[in-house]
Amino acid sequence: MEEMVYTVAQVASILHVNKNYVYELIDKGMIPVLKFKSFRIRKSSLEKFLEKYESYQSND
């Protein structure tokens, strides 16, 4: 069975942030990506990110 993957836009929507912030997370290595014509994020990678950072709160 193939694992579900998300686009950057989908991840931004899930996290309630803009796409530029998702690209920052990718650039920092916080969310690993698959590289096709554009970035794709595995569902399992997003889940690991959320587990690790869910206790952090934004100071915005």
C-alpha positions in Angstrom: 0.0 0.0 0.0 1.4 3.4 -1.0 1.7 6.1 1.7 -0.3 9.3 1.4 1.7 12.4 0.5 0.8 16.0 0.7 1.7 19.1 -1.3 3.2 22.1 0.5 -0.2 23.9 0.1 -2.0 21.0 1.8 0.5 20.9 4.6 0.1 24.7 5.1 -3.7 24.2 5.3 -3.4 21.4 7.8 -1.0 23.4 10.0 -3.0 26.7 9.5 0.1 28.5 8.3 1.1 30.0 4.9 3.2 28.1 2.3 6.3 30.2 2.9 6.4 29.0 6.5 6.2 25.4 5.3 9.1 26.1 3.0 11.0 27.5 5.9 10.4 24.3 7.9 11.5 22.3 4.9 14.7 24.4 4.5 15.5 23.9 8.2 15.1 20.2 7.9 12.2 20.1 10.3 9.9 18.4 7.7 11.5 16.0 5.3 10.3 16.0 1.8 10.2 13.9 -1.4 11.3 15.8 -4.4 9.4 15.3 -7.6 8.5 18.3 -9.8 7.7 19.9 -6.5 8.0 19.0 -2.9 5.8 16.3 -1.4 5.6 15.5 2.3 4.8 12.0 3.5 1.9 11.7 5.9 4.1 9.9 8.4 6.7 12.7 8.2 4.0 15.3 9.0 2.7 13.2 11.8 6.2 12.9 13.3 6.6 16.7 13.0 3.3 17.3 14.8 4.2 14.9 17.6 7.5 16.6 18.2 6.3 20.2 18.0 2.6 20.0 19.2 3.5 21.3 22.6 5.2 24.4 21.2 3.1 27.5 21.0 3.6 30.4 18.6 4.6 33.7 20.1 3.1 35.7 17.3 
